[in-house]
Amino acid sequence: MIAIRLMTRAAAILLGEHCGEHSIANDVARSLHAHRGGRALAHVAVDGLAYRHREDYGEADDRDNDPMEWVRRIEIASRHATAMRRYLAS
């Protein structure tokens, strides 16, 4: 869920005034809210972005071997899924 976002002023105002998601789940909620508000969405796929790049900073990263790190990742995914529920057709 890593992204860089570019948006119009109107989209920024819409999200700032009406989206209401202030947790890490805004990664999904803002795009869905903008789409529901009639804004066009697009993406550019990239290759080469990995979950972790501690090597870039000169220190080892052993988080994939840490069970608590996996619990945190699942918790974040759960927040995303909960935020998405508001935008699913009933």
Summary of the structure (lengths in Angstrom):
residues: 90
radius of gyration: 16.1
end to end distance: 25.2
largest distance: 48.9
contacts: 163
relative contact order: 0.18
helix: 52%
strand: 0%
